[in-house]
Amino acid sequence: MVAHLTSATCPLLIVKVGSSLLVEPDGAVRRQWLETLVADIAARHRSGQRIVIVSSGAIALGAKRLGFEKGGRASLADAQASASVGQILLSGLWAELLGAQGLTAAQMLVTLDDLEDRRRYLNITATLDRLLGAGAVPVINENDSVATEEIRFGDNDRLAARVAQAAGAQGVVLLSDVDGLYDRDPKDAAAQLVTEVAKIDNRIRIMVSGNSSSGMGSGGMASKLDAADIATRAGIGLAIASGLRDHPLAALEAGAPSTWFAPRAGGNARKGWIGGRLSVKGQIIVDAGAAKALRGGASLLPAGASSVAGEFKRGDVIDIMTADGETLARGLSEYDARDAAMICGKKSAELEAILGAVPRQVLVHRDQMVML
């Protein structure tokens, strides 16, 4: 796995650092450990590898400074206020430690919408490209001081994967409090580390399912699996490794235990953006014939659609589903929900009589679709 993340094979690496690694339970910074991580980052930078850091910790740091209980998460207002104070402390900390290694830190605060909206996504891409070209080390976090849903639901694992897409990275490292993905609860003496995952299928997902013996479904590993799915779909490899040891990146390079998720062949930036989206506007339900055609690489024709759910416009991201609830694909709709519903089940020759004009023959084109 080490060879996948060297400067030769991975010119741009995303490193995600969670709150539990950066901040002690009492809110104090784990400064000594953080210095070893920054030393690793500086060494990789000198070797020619560029690094983007996705850092948690703002809410925890701000809560300690403000004296809030429950780590600043007792209420949404507490979390937002804590983030406002903590983000200054967090960015200052990274700037100081990176500066001591001769590196320039650059702060970027983003929300889920920034990475779901295509235009803003491309703006982030351009900014990252310019910063990295200038030799800076971008430090990215969610803009929790104004976000609402992200504080309650978002996580920086998935954010790291989306940032990897936007930056055009080749690899992601999620530093965790475990060595990687286990086939059951790591507390079980019989648990085995899964060192490499070629494909994220039901066999892998059941390992972190709430119904499995692992009991990890409500914890952090489920979000890490989501992040791996997002990254690998875009052709980006992802590693989960322990951040509990000093010099975690150097340890990983030396062969420390980890789980490697291999990138999918044929991944690309645009389809990665579509497939990796965390919110969709609606669904189109298809019949068995259409499902078979989609699996064979076809576009979705109106004749194969059974019904429409949700409110969406042309160009919005929608899911294509079977009647029994299986999500087959995700793509950009060629019609709004109203017109799509009107032409469901209709042959191409019937469309003009229904709509008055036929600007597009398909509901979702295969070039704007990702199979899931």
Summary of the structure (lengths in Angstrom):
residues: 372
radius of gyration: 22.1
end to end distance: 25.4
largest distance: 71.1
contacts: 1291
relative contact order: 0.10
helix: 44%
strand: 20%
